[in-house]
Amino acid sequence: MSPAAELLSILTFPAIDPIAFSVGPLAIHWYGLAYVCGIMLGWAVARSLVRNEKLWPGNTSPCTVAHLDDFLVWVAIGIVLGGRLGYIFFYDLSSVIADPIRAIEVWNGGMSFHGGFTGATLAMILFARRHGISIWSLFDVVASVAPLGIFFGRVANFVNGELWGRPSDVPWAMVFPTGGPFPRHPSQLYEALLEGLLMFVLLQIVGRAGGFRQPGMVTGCFVSLYALARITVEFFREPDPQLGYLAGGWLTMGMVLSLPMLAVGLWALWRARRAAR
C-alpha cells in the first residue's frame, strides 16, 4: 500500500461513540436507534403502499392501515427475539452454554439477520392467520420495506466498528479500532448499499410495476436478492472469530445460511408466476 493510501485508511474511519446519548443512567445506543428508525420508516412506507389499492389484486389492499399499526409490535418482537436466538444458535452457542448470562447481553452485539428473518416470518404467519389476511400479500408488504431496516442496521454496525471486512489495500480500506493494525474492507457499508438501499429501490420498482398483483413475487425477489448480496459480501467480510472459515478456508456461515434462502426465494418466484398463470 502506498503511503498516501495508508494515511487515507487511517483517517477515514470516524471515531463515533456507540452511545448516541444518555438519559440519567440509561444509555441509548446507535444500534438500538437503528432498529427503531428502520422499523418506523418501513412502517410508514408500508402504510402508503396499503393505501394505494391499485397496486393490489382486484384493486383491494390485503390489509388495512390499522392492521399494520397492530402488526408493528408483532414484527418488532419477532425481529429482536429471532435475531438474538439466531445469533446464539448459529454463531455463539458454546459461549452461551459456558456463560448463560451472555444470552441477554444484547448491548454487546450479537444479532443474526437470518434469525431475525425467521422470527419476522413466524410473526407474519401468526398475525395473518389471526386476522384473516393473505399471508403472501403480507409477506410482500414487509419484504418491500425490510431493506430499510437492513440499511440502518448495517450503518450501526459501521458506527460500532464491528463486523468489519477482510484485510485489503483498496484506497477506501479502514483501520478499525478492534480489527488490528491492518486496513480492512468497510464491509458493513457494502452491505448497507447492496442489501439496503439498492434492494429497497429494486423492490419498490418491482412491486409498483405489477409485482404486488402476483402475491409472493416481491417476497421471492427480496429473499433471492438478499441471499445473492450476502453471499457476495461474505467474500469481503471477515468471518466471526469463533467460527472462522468453513470447508477448506473459503466458506463462511453467512454463505451457508444464505444458500437455503436463495432456494426458498427462487421457489417463491416460481410459485408466484405459476399462480399468476
N, C-alpha and C positions, 0 to 999 in steps of 0.2 A: 504494500500500500504506500502511496506517495505521502510525503509529509503533509501536503495540503488536505488530502482525503482523510488522513488520520486526525488532523485538527478538527475537520468538519464533523467527523463521527463523534468526537468528544463534546463538541459544542451543541449538537442538535438535540440531544435528549434533555428535555426540560425537567428540572428537579421540582416536581409538584407534590405538595403534601397530600397523601392519600385521604386525609381527613378534610372534607370540604369546609366544615365549620362545627363549632361545638356550642351546645346549649347546656350550661352547667356541666354536670358530669357526663352528659350524653354527647357522644361524638358521632357526627353524621359523615359517613364515608362516601367518596365519589362512586364507589362500586354500588352502594345501595341507591344513590340518586340515579345512577344509570338505569337500574331496573325500573325505578318509578317513572323516569322520563320515557323509557321505551314502551312500557305498558300503557301509560296515559296517552302518548302520541298515537300509538297504534289503535287505542280505543277510539280516539277522535276521528281518525281516518276511517275506521270500520263503521262508525255511525253514519258518516257521509255516504259510504257505499250502500248501506242498508236503506237509506232514504231514497236512493236512486233506483226505483223499481224497474226501470227499463233495462237494467243490467242483468236481471234475473229471469229464469224460465217462467213463461207465462206472464211476464211483467209484474211478478209478485215477489216481494222480498221474502227470503226464507225465515226471517225473524224480525222482531220489532226492535226499536231503539231501547225500549225498556228491558227486553231480553238481554241485550248487550250490556246494559248497566248492571244487571244481576250477574251476568257471566264474568264480569271483570274480577270479582272476588275469587270465583272458582279457578280461573286460569292463573291468577297470581299465586294461589296456593299450590296448584299443580306444577308450575314452573319452579318455585322455590324448593318444594319438597322433592320433586323429581330430580332437579339439578343437584341437590345435595346428596341424595341417596345414590344417584348415578355416579357421582364422583367417588363416593366411598367404595361402592362395589367394583367399579371399573378401574380405579386408579390408586386407592389408598386403603384397601381392606385390611391388610396386615397391620398397618399403623393404628387403625381404629381398634382392632382386636387387642393390640398391646396396650392402648391407652383410649378407652371408650369415650372419654371426655372430648376427644378430638372430633367426634361426630357432630357436636353442636358448635364448634369453633368456626362458624361461618365468616367471622371477621378476619380470619387468616387465609381467606380464599378457599377454593375448592368447590367449584360448581361445574357440572358437566352439561354441555349442550345436549348431548344425546339423552341424558337422564331428564333434563328439563323438557325436551321434546316429548318423551314418553309420558311424563306427568301431565303436560298440557293436553296430549291426545286423550288420555283417560278422562281428564276433566271435561273435555268437549263431548265425549261419548256419553258420559253420565248426564251432563246438562241437557244434551239434545234429546235423550230418551225421556228425561223427566218432563220436558216442556213440549214434546211432540214436534221437534224441529228436524228438518232434513240434516242428517249427520254430515253428508258430503258437502252440502252448501255451507254449513257452519265451519267445516274444515277449510273451505275456500276463503271465507271471510277472514279467518285467523291467519291462514297461510299468506294472504296478500299483504298483511301488515307486520307479520313476525320479523322480517328483516330489519325493521326499525329498532326493535329490541336488541337484535344481534349487533347492530351498529353501535349503539350506546354501550353495550356490554364490552365489546372489543376495545372501544376507546378507553373505557375504565381500566381494562387490563393494561393498556399502554401507560395510563397515568400512574398506575400502581407499580409499573416496572416489572410486570410478571408475564409469564408465558411468552418470553422473547424467543427470537429465532436462532438459527444456527450461525456460527461464525462466518463472516463474509467480508470481502474487501470492496463492496459496492460503495459509491460515494455517499449514499444515504444511510450506511450502516451506523449503528449507535452502540456506545458502551453503556450497558445498563448497570445500575448500582449493584444488583445481585447476580449479574451474569458474568462476573470475572473481568479480566482486563481486555478481553478481545471484543472488537466491534462485531455486532450481530445484526441480522435482518430484523427490522421492526415488523415482525410477522403479525402482530396484533392489528397494525394498520392495514396490512394486506387483507386480513380477514374482514376488517370493518368496511373496506371498499368492496370486496368481492361478495361476501356473504350478507353485507348490509345494504349499502347504497345501490350497487348495481342490481342486486336481486330485487330490491324494492321497486326500482324503475321498471325492470323487465316484467315483474308480476303484475304491476298496475297496467302495463300495456296489454298483456295477455288477457287479463280479466275484463278490461274495458273494451277490448276488441271482440268480445263474444265468449271468452273463457268461462265467465260466471254462468252462462247459459248451458254449459256442459258440466254438471256437478262432478267435482273431482279433478277437473283439468288443472285449475290453479294449484291445487294441492299437489298433484303429481309433478308439476313444474317446480314448485318450491322444494320438495323433498329431493328430486333428482338434481337440481341446480346446487342445492346446499351440499349434497354428497360430493359432487364433482369439484366444487370450490374448496371444500375442506380437504379432500384428498390432494388437490394441487398445492394448497398452502402447507400441508404437512411436509412437503419436500423442503420447505424453508424454515419450518418451526422446530425448535428443539423439543424432543420428546420429554415427558415427565421423568425426572431423575430416578424415581423409584421403580420405573418400568424399563426405561431405555428403549433401544431398538429391538424389534422382534424379527424372527425369521432371517437370520444372517446379516442383520445390521442395516436394513433399509426400511423395513415395515414398521409402522407405529400403531399404537392403539387407536388413534384417531382415524387412521385408514381402515383398520379392521371394523370399527363401529360404523363407518360410513358406507361400506360395501352393502350391508343389508338395506340401508336406507336407499341406496341407488336402485336396488332391485324392487323395493316397495314403490318407489317413485315411478319407475317405468311401468310397473303393473297398474298403478293408479291412472297413468296416462292412457294405457291400453284400454282399461275398463271404461274410462270417460268417453273415449272415442267410440267404443263398441256400443255403449248405452245411447250415445247420440245418434248412431246409425239405426 
